Amino acid sequence: MKGHRNKQSKEMKQSNLALFVIDVQQGLFRKSTPIYQAEGLLENINLLVDRAHGDGVPVFYIQHSDTGTLVKGSQDWQLHSRLLPLATDYIIHKQHGNAFEETNLDEVLQSKNITTLVVTGLVSHGCVRATCIGARQLGYRVILVKDAHSNYSKQAAQIIDKWNQSLGAQQVELKLTSEIEFSRLTAA
């Protein structure tokens, strides 16, 4: 009986977690300035996705659309070819930096009792920043994976450091990919 209770507690705890993969779309990898440390970024995100799937944690792929590079339905708008969402994963389409703005994301998370978000993706100073701030304003616990977000600026490393520090000062927790074990994270 005790083992059953521990398993149930673990499942309940993990059901309060979700992994966000923000705007890892083909067009952003085709900019004149390449995504900073793109290979490592993709490896870290896929490692986190595999861990989330293994622990039964929902994965949310978020896709941005605009009238410029990421036109909905275009090749550039598609998720990067190294990302392989499962049929059970969620796809959220957005048109604003904050993934919660004018989407049903908050409602979906609430319906699943998700309170803690592990955030990865593109770009550090754009949609990653805006979504982290938006999530905190809505009361979510946010964990930004500091080596699993990036951008395509010539000052990319400095931008990543700046937003890790700035968001960390705004009650966003910072962890490395190696520190993220969904089965050991406690939900808020």
Protein Blocks (a to p, Z undefined) as FASTA:
>chain_A
ZZmmmmmmmmmmmmmpccddehiafklmmcfbdcehklmmmmmmmmmmmmmmmnopacdd
dddddfklmgghiaklpccfkbccdfkbccdddfbfblmgopaklmmmmmnopabdcded
ddfklmmmmmmmmmmmnopacdddfklcccfdfklmmmmmmmmmmmmmnopacddfklmc
fklpccZZ
